[in-house]
Amino acid sequence: MRIAKLLSATAMSLALATAAQANGNETYVDQVGDNHSAMIDQSAGSGNSAGLATANTGILQESLNTSNGNTLSITQSGDDNVVGDTQITNQGGSVNQLNQSGPGSTATTTQTSDGNRIGQIYQRAETARTTGNSLNVTQGTGDGNVIDSILQNANSGASGERFGHTATINQAGSGNYIDESRQVGRGNTLSAAFTGNNNGSDGSGGVGSLSGVAALAGVDASSLKQNGAGNSINLVVTASDTQFGIDQNGDGNSVATLTITGDGNDLGIDQNGTNNRVLMGVVAGADNEVGIFQDGTNTLALSIHEATSDRNVVASSQIGDGNNAIVDVAGSDNTLALTQDYDAIGAGGSNFARIDVDGSFNAFTVAQAGYNDAIVKVTGDGNGVGTFTGVAEGIATAGTISQIGGTGDTLNARNNVDMTIDGSDNVFGIMQSGDGNVATGTIDGSMNQVAVAQLGNGNMTDFSQNGSMNVLGVTQ
């Protein structure tokens, strides 16, 4: 075993490499002053550690007034290596970079092989004069790797002026998970890529959960969090049986890239604030559960595509004003539920939803409250799930599109449905309650049934069915 402890009170650059083939090495670094640089290479052997909380030291780089940020590089190969472990009193993490002013700090951590762990990495910008920190974490080619906590923080009172933190996380292998990666401040970017199965664990090394329409976005599981304004997350999962959660709180937040390729994955997204966006998320695979909750002014664009994208379940809830949801589904036996509603104090409710479905036996529901617009295009067989019959029986439900007005103003609470269906055995239900309702249609196929219930002011129905054994029931 080799133990290295290095202290500095002035600008310092250091490089430390452990002895070849050595195991169980420990490194601690304490740099206080300006313009620090540290490189730790533990690439030979297993069971190495960098920045444990022993003796309340860990790894600390603290810059006071500087034109250059701190730089830290840690490389570990072999099994069961650790970077950081528990929180150090008055420091936040056992690997800790603090900046009073000037450029932010940069940290790069690379771990290869199995059973490696990052306990805590903490980067903090102290004042509005400090630009954002940068972090790059790679846990590659191995299984059972863990990230307990990553925190990039803007100190209280300064966050409104902060230029963004950036974090890039890559995990390759199986059974890996992140307990939490969090950014606080303004203009942050977090990019995470995962390759391998059962990531987000629990297989039973820890974390894991979500499931059932990704636990309707209560979030957690392998967790990516941002708190502030103008934040962005990019998530790419190429794997099966994973569990991930995205939690953004503030204004102008976006999930800019969302790609899930594989089967049996769970994803929960919670966005709270104004101008929240999930931009062109792509789910390619089967048996995935995606739950999305947006509270504020919201945009959702999601694509479930390819012929193999079957039995996926997606539930989206948008609360507030200016809600916009566009969902494209290709495949079979997918279930989709979109809800757009007023917020808790009854504000908002200006909604637009568009659904394009191409495949067989897909089921979907749309529920809108306020000033609503819904466009549904369906190509395929047996869509809209079954029964009705006999002049569309009890009128409505089945695969329901529901629009509720509620302002009492037929001009400013317009409900509208524009539906085009090309296929066979389709059953649909449209329910509009309240002001200025319009439903149009056109169905081209056989054995189709449509039930339209319009309850309240200014209603109009316009439908055309071509084919055989079509049944239409309308109540106004």
C-alpha positions in Angstrom: 0.0 0.0 0.0 1.1 3.5 -0.7 -0.4 6.6 1.0 0.3 10.1 -0.4 -0.9 13.2 1.3 0.0 16.6 -0.4 -0.6 20.0 1.0 -0.2 23.4 -0.7 -1.0 27.0 0.3 0.1 28.5 -3.0 -0.3 27.9 -6.7 0.7 24.3 -7.4 0.8 21.7 -10.1 1.3 18.1 -9.1 1.4 14.7 -10.7 1.2 11.5 -8.8 1.4 8.0 -10.2 1.2 4.9 -8.0 3.8 2.2 -8.2 3.4 -0.4 -11.0 1.1 -3.3 -10.1 0.5 -1.9 -6.6 -2.9 -2.4 -4.9 -4.7 -0.4 -2.1 -3.1 3.0 -2.8 -4.6 6.1 -1.1 -4.2 9.7 -2.2 -5.2 12.9 -0.5 -4.7 16.4 -1.9 -5.2 19.8 -0.2 -4.5 22.9 -2.4 -5.5 26.4 -1.2 -4.6 29.6 -3.1 -4.8 30.1 -6.9 -4.3 28.2 -10.2 -4.1 24.6 -9.0 -3.6 21.5 -11.1 -3.5 17.9 -9.9 -3.2 14.6 -11.8 -3.6 11.3 -10.0 -2.8 8.1 -11.9 -3.8 4.9 -10.2 -3.9 2.8 -13.3 -2.0 -0.2 -12.0 -3.7 -2.5 -9.5 -7.0 -2.7 -7.7 -8.6 -1.3 -4.5 -7.1 2.1 -5.0 -8.7 5.3 -3.5 -8.5 9.0 -4.2 -9.9 11.5 -1.8 -11.4 9.5 1.0 -12.7 11.5 3.9 -9.9 10.0 6.2 -8.6 12.7 8.6 -11.2 15.1 7.2 -9.0 15.8 4.2 -10.0 14.1 0.9 -9.1 16.2 -2.2 -9.6 19.9 -1.9 -8.8 22.6 -4.5 -9.8 26.1 -3.3 -9.1 29.2 -5.5 -9.4 32.6 -4.0 -8.8 35.2 -6.7 -7.6 33.8 -10.0 -7.5 34.1 -13.7 -7.3 30.3 -14.1 -9.6 27.7 -12.6 -8.5 24.5 -10.8 -7.8 21.3 -12.8 -8.1 17.8 -11.5 -7.5 14.5 -13.3 -8.0 11.1 -11.7 -7.4 7.8 -13.6 -8.1 4.4 -12.0 -7.9 0.9 -13.6 -8.6 -2.5 -12.0 -11.4 -3.4 -9.7 -13.0 -1.9 -6.6 -11.4 1.6 -6.9 -13.0 4.6 -5.1 -13.0 8.3 -5.8 -14.3 10.2 -2.8 -16.6 8.6 -0.2 -18.6 10.6 2.4 -19.1 14.3 3.0 -16.4 16.3 4.7 -17.5 18.8 7.3 -17.8 22.3 5.8 -16.7 21.1 2.4 -19.6 19.3 0.8 -17.8 16.4 -0.8 -14.6 14.5 -0.2 -13.5 15.5 -3.7 -14.0 19.2 -3.7 -13.3 22.2 -6.0 -14.2 25.7 -4.8 -13.9 29.0 -6.8 -14.2 32.5 -5.4 -14.0 34.2 -8.8 -12.7 33.8 -12.3 -13.0 30.7 -14.5 -14.6 27.5 -13.1 -12.9 24.3 -12.2 -12.4 21.3 -14.4 -12.4 17.7 -13.1 -11.9 14.5 -15.2 -12.4 11.1 -13.6 -11.9 7.8 -15.5 -12.5 4.4 -13.9 -12.2 1.1 -15.9 -13.1 -2.5 -15.0 -15.6 -3.7 -12.3 -17.0 -2.5 -9.0 -15.7 1.0 -9.1 -17.3 3.8 -7.1 -17.5 7.6 -7.1 -18.7 8.6 -3.6 -18.9 12.4 -3.8 -17.6 15.0 -6.2 -18.5 18.6 -5.3 -17.8 21.7 -7.5 -18.9 25.1 -6.1 -18.9 28.6 -7.6 -18.9 31.0 -4.7 -19.8 34.4 -6.3 -21.5 35.8 -9.4 -17.9 36.6 -10.7 -17.2 32.9 -11.1 -18.1 31.0 -14.4 -19.3 27.5 -14.4 -17.5 24.3 -13.5 -16.8 21.4 -15.9 -16.9 17.7 -15.0 -16.3 14.6 -17.1 -16.9 11.1 -15.5 -16.3 7.8 -17.3 -16.9 4.4 -15.8 -16.2 2.1 -18.7 -16.1 -1.5 -19.8 -17.0 -3.0 -16.4 -20.0 -4.0 -14.3 -21.4 -2.8 -11.0 -20.0 0.7 -11.1 -21.6 3.3 -8.9 -21.9 7.1 -8.7 -23.3 8.1 -5.3 -23.3 11.9 -5.6 -22.2 14.6 -8.0 -23.1 18.2 -7.1 -22.2 21.3 -9.2 -23.4 24.3 -7.1 -23.8 28.0 -7.3 -23.6 29.5 -3.8 -26.8 31.1 -2.5 -27.4 34.7 -3.7 -25.2 34.2 -6.7 -27.1 31.7 -8.8 -29.1 34.3 -10.7 -25.9 35.5 -12.3 -24.2 32.2 -12.9 -22.8 31.0 -16.2 -23.5 27.3 -16.5 -21.9 24.2 -15.2 -21.3 21.3 -17.6 -21.2 17.6 -16.7 -20.6 14.6 -19.0 -21.3 11.2 -17.6 -20.6 7.9 -19.4 -21.3 4.4 -17.9 -20.6 1.3 -19.9 -21.3 -2.2 -18.6 -24.2 -3.8 -16.6 -25.6 -3.1 -13.2 -24.2 0.4 -13.0 -26.2 3.3 -11.4 -26.2 6.9 -10.4 -27.7 7.7 -7.0 -27.8 11.5 -7.9 -26.2 14.0 -10.2 -27.3 17.5 -9.5 -26.6 21.0 -10.9 -27.7 24.2 -9.2 -27.5 27.6 -11.0 -28.1 29.0 -14.4 -27.4 27.7 -17.9 -26.3 24.2 -16.8 -25.8 21.3 -19.2 -25.8 17.7 -18.2 -25.1 15.0 -20.7 -25.3 11.3 -19.7 -24.8 8.2 -21.9 -25.4 4.6 -20.7 -24.5 1.4 -22.5 -25.3 -2.0 -20.9 -28.2 -3.7 -19.2 -29.7 -3.2 -15.8 -28.3 0.2 -15.3 -30.0 2.3 -12.7 -29.8 -1.0 -10.9 -31.2 -2.7 -8.4 -29.6 -5.9 -9.2 -29.1 -5.8 -5.8 -26.3 -3.2 -5.4 -28.7 -0.3 -4.7 -31.1 2.3 -6.1 -33.5 1.0 -8.7 -37.3 1.5 -8.7 -39.7 3.7 -11.0 -41.8 1.3 -13.2 -45.6 1.5 -13.8 -45.6 4.4 -16.4 -42.2 5.3 -14.8 -43.9 5.9 -11.5 -45.8 8.8 -13.0 -42.8 11.1 -12.7 -42.4 11.2 -8.9 -38.9 10.7 -10.2 -35.7 9.3 -8.6 -34.1 5.9 -9.6 -30.8 6.8 -11.3 -31.4 10.5 -11.0 -30.3 13.5 -13.1 -31.4 16.8 -11.4 -31.1 20.5 -12.3 -32.3 23.5 -10.2 -32.2 27.0 -11.8 -32.9 28.5 -15.2 -31.9 27.7 -18.8 -30.8 24.2 -17.9 -30.4 21.4 -20.4 -30.2 17.6 -20.1 -29.1 15.1 -22.8 -29.8 11.4 -22.1 -28.8 8.5 -24.4 -29.6 5.0 -23.2 -28.5 2.0 -25.4 -29.5 -0.9 -23.2 -32.4 -2.9 -21.7 -33.9 -3.0 -18.2 -32.7 0.4 -17.1 -34.3 2.9 -14.7 -33.6 6.7 -15.0 -35.2 9.8 -13.7 -34.9 13.5 -14.8 -35.9 16.3 -12.5 -35.7 19.9 -13.6 -36.9 22.8 -11.4 -36.9 26.4 -12.8 -37.5 28.3 -16.0 -36.4 27.5 -19.6 -35.4 23.9 -18.9 -35.1 21.4 -21.6 -34.4 17.7 -22.2 -32.7 18.5 -25.5 -31.7 14.9 -26.4 -33.6 11.9 -25.3 -32.9 8.6 -26.9 -33.8 5.2 -25.5 -32.8 2.1 -27.5 -33.6 -1.2 -26.0 -36.4 -3.1 -24.1 -37.9 -2.9 -20.7 -36.5 0.5 -19.8 -38.2 2.9 -17.3 -37.9 6.7 -17.6 -39.6 9.4 -15.5 -39.3 13.1 -16.3 -40.5 16.0 -14.0 -40.2 19.6 -15.2 -41.5 22.4 -13.0 -41.3 26.1 -14.2 -42.0 28.0 -17.4 -40.9 27.2 -21.0 -40.1 23.6 -20.2 -39.3 21.4 -23.2 -38.8 17.7 -24.0 -37.5 17.9 -27.6 -37.8 15.0 -30.0 -37.4 12.2 -27.5 -37.0 8.8 -29.3 -37.9 5.5 -27.9 -36.9 2.5 -30.0 -37.6 -0.9 -28.4 -40.3 -2.8 -26.6 -42.0 -2.8 -23.2 -40.6 0.6 -22.2 -42.4 2.7 -19.6 -42.2 6.5 -20.0 -43.9 9.0 -17.6 -43.6 12.7 -18.1 -44.9 15.5 -15.9 -44.6 19.2 -16.8 -45.9 22.1 -14.7 -45.7 25.5 -16.3 -45.5 26.4 -20.0 -44.7 23.1 -21.6 -43.6 21.5 -24.9 -43.3 17.7 -25.5 -42.1 16.0 -28.7 -41.8 12.2 -28.4 -41.4 9.5 -31.1 -41.9 5.8 -30.5 -40.7 4.4 -33.8 -39.7 1.4 -35.8 -41.8 -1.8 -36.4 -40.2 -3.4 -33.3 -41.4 -0.6 -30.9 -44.2 -2.7 -29.4 -46.0 -2.7 -26.0 -44.6 0.6 -24.9 -46.6 2.7 -22.3 -46.3 6.5 -22.3 -48.2 8.8 -20.0 -47.8 12.6 -20.2 -49.3 15.2 -17.9 -49.0 18.9 -18.8 -50.3 21.5 -16.3 -50.4 25.2 -17.0 -50.6 27.5 -20.0 -49.4 27.0 -23.5 -49.1 23.2 -23.4 -47.9 21.6 -26.6 -47.6 17.8 -27.1 -46.6 16.0 -30.3 -46.3 12.2 -30.2 -45.5 9.9 -33.1 -46.1 6.1 -32.5 -45.1 3.3 -34.9 -45.4 -0.3 -33.8 -48.1 -2.4 -32.2 -49.9 -2.7 -28.8 -48.5 0.7 -27.5 -50.5 2.6 -24.9 -50.5 6.4 -24.9 -52.2 8.8 -22.5 -51.9 12.6 -22.8 -53.4 15.0 -20.2 -53.4 18.8 -20.5 -54.9 20.9 -17.7 -55.1 24.1 -15.7 -52.6 24.6 -12.9 -53.5 24.4 -9.2 -55.0 27.9 -9.1 -57.0 27.5 -12.3 -54.7 29.4 -14.6 -53.6 28.4 -18.1 -55.3 25.7 -20.1 -54.2 26.7 -23.6 -53.5 23.3 -25.1 -52.4 21.7 -28.3 -52.0 17.9 -28.9 -51.1 16.0 -32.1 -50.9 12.2 -32.2 -49.7 10.2 -35.2 -50.2 6.4 -34.9 -49.0 3.9 -37.4 -49.4 0.3 -36.4 -51.8 -2.2 -35.0 -53.8 -2.3 -31.8 -52.4 0.9 -30.3 -54.5 2.5 -27.6 -54.5 6.2 -26.8 -56.4 8.8 -24.8 -56.3 12.6 -24.8 -57.8 14.7 -22.0 -57.7 18.5 -22.4 -59.2 21.2 -20.2 -59.3 24.8 -21.4 -58.7 26.3 -24.8 -58.1 23.0 -26.6 -56.9 21.7 -30.0 -56.3 18.0 -30.8 -55.3 16.5 -34.1 -55.2 12.7 -34.4 -53.9 10.7 -37.4 -54.2 6.9 -37.4 -52.9 4.4 -40.0 -53.3 0.8 -39.1 -55.6 -2.0 -37.8 -57.7 -2.3 -34.7 -56.9 1.0 -33.2 -58.9 2.8 -30.6 -59.9 -0.3 -28.6 -63.3 -1.8 -28.5 -66.9 -2.0 -28.0 -69.7 0.5 -28.7 -72.1 -0.9 -31.4 -75.8 0.0 -31.8 -75.6 3.6 -33.0 -72.4 3.9 -30.9 -74.2 2.8 -27.7 -73.7 4.9 -24.5 -71.9 7.5 -26.6 -68.2 8.0 -25.9 -65.4 6.5 -23.8 -63.4 3.7 -25.6 -60.2 5.3 -26.9 -61.4 8.7 -25.7 -60.5 12.2 -26.8 -61.9 14.4 -24.0 -62.0 18.2 -24.1 -63.5 20.4 -21.4 -63.9 24.1 -21.8 -65.1 25.9 -18.7 -64.7 29.7 -19.3 -68.3 30.2 -20.4 -67.0 32.0 -23.5 -67.8 30.2 -26.8 -65.2 32.3 -28.7 -62.3 32.0 -26.3 -62.7 28.5 -25.1 -62.6 26.7 -28.4 -62.6 22.9 -28.3 -61.5 21.3 -31.5 -60.8 17.8 -32.8 -59.4 17.1 -36.2 -59.3 13.3 -36.9 -58.1 11.3 -39.9 -58.1 7.5 -39.7 -57.0 5.0 -42.4 -57.4 1.4 -41.4 -59.9 -1.2 -40.2 -61.7 -2.2 -37.0 -61.3 1.3 -35.4 -63.4 2.4 -32.4 -63.1 5.9 -31.2 -64.8 8.2 -28.7 -64.9 12.0 -28.6 -66.3 13.9 -25.7 -66.5 17.7 -25.6 -68.0 19.5 -22.7 -68.4 23.3 -22.6 -67.9 26.2 -25.0 -67.3 26.5 -28.7 -66.9 22.8 -29.6 -65.9 21.6 -33.1 -65.3 18.0 -34.2 -64.3 17.1 -37.7 -63.3 13.6 -39.0 -63.0 11.2 -42.0 -62.5 7.5 -41.6 -61.5 5.3 -44.5 -61.7 1.6 -43.7 -64.1 -1.1 -42.5 -66.1 -1.9 -39.4 -65.3 1.5 -37.9 -67.3 3.2 -35.1 -67.2 6.7 -33.9 -69.1 8.2 -30.9 -69.2 11.9 -30.4 -70.7 13.6 -27.3 -70.8 17.4 -27.4 -72.3 18.8 -24.2 -72.6 22.6 -24.0 -72.4 25.6 -26.3 -71.6 26.1 -30.0 -71.2 22.4 -30.9 -70.6 21.1 -34.5 -69.8 17.7 -35.8 -68.6 17.0 -39.3 -67.7 13.3 -40.1 -67.2 11.2 -43.3 -66.9 7.4 -43.2 -66.0 5.4 -46.3 -66.0 1.6 -46.1 -68.4 -0.9 -44.7 -70.2 -1.4 -41.4 -69.5 2.1 -40.1 -71.5 3.3 -37.1 -71.6 6.9 -36.0 -73.4 8.1 -32.9 -73.6 11.8 -32.0 -75.1 13.5 -28.9 -75.4 17.2 -28.6 
